[in-house]
Amino acid sequence: MKTTHPDMSYIFFTIIIIILSTIIQIKSEEYTVGDDDEWTTGVNYYAWSQKYHFAVGDIIVFKYVPGQHNTYEVTEDTYRSCNTSTGVLNIYESGNDQVSLRDVKKYWFICNVPGHCSGGMRFGIDVTKASSSPPSPAPEITPPPNTGDKLAQGKGIACALLGAFGTYFFIY
């Protein structure tokens, strides 16, 4: 029985990391605030925010014409009063503001252009752990597809490759 050379072990573990990183992914979502309406006046952002389940790692994107709108992340008190003299956590003004939801907490957002926040351009979202899932209605019963689960196939291929590499390095 031969021992594995240190440089071969390094290659083996590098290959394992590469394979696993391409197969096992932490799924995060990207949401455009307001969907097709984007970040503008006249949209019900409360209704929009209730359509989704936001989790740590997700990204919300505020799309708007710079100068016509902006995005302020604020405290709940500032959200409720629309008064930004205090309670401003972050200011975004690019027109394509990508906000990464990094913490489990309630996030509050407003547009600080005069009259926009009080006119409804504001919303709050609850962000939960990435592993939690939203409650869902009873699923419809449908037959399984004939093509098979691509993720399961990928995991099977990864296991076979890992087994082959492990056997090779163990023997040689």
C-alpha positions in Angstrom: 0.0 0.0 0.0 1.5 3.3 -1.1 1.0 6.6 0.7 -0.4 9.6 -1.0 2.1 12.3 -1.9 1.4 15.6 -0.2 1.1 17.4 -3.5 -1.5 14.9 -4.7 -3.5 15.3 -1.5 -3.6 19.0 -2.2 -4.8 18.5 -5.7 -7.4 16.0 -4.5 -8.8 18.4 -1.9 -8.8 21.3 -4.3 -10.8 19.2 -6.8 -13.3 18.3 -4.0 -13.8 21.9 -3.1 -14.3 22.9 -6.7 -16.8 20.2 -7.3 -18.8 20.8 -4.1 -18.8 24.6 -4.6 -20.4 24.2 -8.0 -23.0 21.7 -6.8 -23.9 22.9 -3.3 -25.1 26.4 -3.6 -26.7 28.7 -1.0 -29.7 29.9 -2.8 -30.3 33.6 -2.6 -32.8 35.6 -4.5 -32.7 39.0 -6.1 -35.9 41.1 -6.0 -36.6 44.2 -8.0 -38.6 46.5 -5.7 -42.0 47.1 -7.2 -41.3 44.3 -9.8 -42.0 45.8 -13.3 -43.2 49.1 -11.8 -39.8 49.5 -10.1 -39.3 52.3 -7.5 -41.6 55.1 -8.3 -44.7 56.9 -7.1 -48.2 55.4 -7.3 -47.2 51.8 -6.4 -48.5 49.8 -3.5 -45.2 48.8 -1.9 -46.9 47.2 1.1 -48.6 44.7 -1.2 -45.3 44.2 -3.1 -43.4 43.4 0.1 -46.0 40.9 1.2 -45.7 38.8 -1.9 -42.2 37.6 -1.0 -40.3 35.8 1.7 -37.0 37.6 2.3 -34.0 35.8 3.8 -30.5 36.6 4.8 -28.4 36.7 1.6 -31.2 38.0 -0.6 -30.7 41.3 -2.5 -33.3 43.9 -3.2 -32.8 46.2 -6.1 -34.2 49.7 -6.3 -34.5 50.8 -9.9 -35.4 54.5 -10.7 -34.2 57.6 -12.5 -31.5 59.2 -10.4 -32.5 62.7 -9.2 -36.2 61.8 -9.4 -36.1 59.3 -6.5 -33.7 57.9 -3.9 -33.6 55.1 -1.4 -33.1 55.6 2.4 -32.8 52.7 4.8 -34.2 54.1 8.0 -35.4 53.1 11.5 -39.0 52.3 12.1 -39.7 55.7 13.7 -38.3 57.5 10.7 -40.3 55.2 8.4 -43.5 56.1 10.3 -42.9 59.8 10.4 -41.1 60.3 7.0 -38.9 62.7 8.9 -35.2 62.0 8.0 -33.7 64.5 10.5 -32.8 61.3 12.5 -32.9 57.6 12.0 -31.2 57.3 8.6 -29.1 54.1 8.4 -28.0 54.2 4.7 -28.6 56.5 1.7 -28.6 55.2 -1.9 -28.9 57.4 -5.0 -27.5 55.4 -7.9 -30.8 54.5 -9.6 -29.8 50.9 -9.4 -29.4 50.4 -5.7 -28.6 46.9 -4.7 -29.2 46.3 -1.0 -27.9 43.0 0.4 -30.0 41.7 3.3 -27.3 40.6 5.7 -29.1 40.4 9.0 -32.2 38.8 10.5 -34.3 41.9 11.2 -36.9 44.2 10.0 -35.7 46.6 7.3 -37.4 49.9 6.6 -37.0 51.8 3.3 -38.4 55.2 2.1 -37.9 57.6 -0.8 -36.8 61.0 0.7 -37.9 63.2 -2.2 -40.4 65.6 -0.7 -43.9 64.1 -0.6 -42.9 60.7 -1.8 -42.6 58.9 1.5 -45.9 60.3 2.8 -47.4 59.5 -0.6 -46.7 55.8 -0.1 -43.1 55.3 -1.4 -42.1 53.3 1.6 -42.2 49.8 2.9 -40.8 47.4 5.6 -39.7 43.8 5.2 -39.0 41.0 7.7 -35.8 39.2 6.8 -35.4 35.7 8.2 -32.6 33.1 8.3 -31.7 31.7 4.9 -32.7 28.2 5.9 -36.2 29.0 6.8 -39.0 28.6 4.3 -42.3 30.5 4.0 -45.5 28.8 4.9 -47.0 27.6 1.7 -50.5 26.4 0.7 -51.1 22.7 0.1 -49.3 21.7 -3.0 -51.2 20.6 -6.1 -50.7 16.9 -6.9 -48.9 16.6 -10.2 -47.0 13.6 -11.6 -43.2 13.8 -11.4 -41.4 14.9 -14.6 -39.8 12.2 -16.6 -36.5 14.2 -17.1 -35.4 13.7 -13.5 -34.1 16.2 -10.9 -31.1 18.0 -12.3 -29.7 18.8 -8.9 -30.0 15.2 -7.8 -28.2 14.1 -10.9 -25.5 16.6 -10.3 -25.0 15.4 -6.7 -24.9 11.8 -8.0 -22.2 12.8 -10.5 -20.2 14.6 -7.8 -20.4 11.6 -5.5 -19.2 9.3 -8.3 -16.3 11.6 -9.1 -15.3 12.0 -5.4 -15.4 8.2 -5.0 -13.2 7.7 -8.1 -10.7 10.3 -7.0 -10.6 9.0 -3.5 -10.1 5.4 -4.7 -7.3 6.5 -7.0 -5.4 8.4 -4.3 -6.0 5.6 -1.8 -4.6 2.9 -4.1 -1.8 4.9 -5.6 
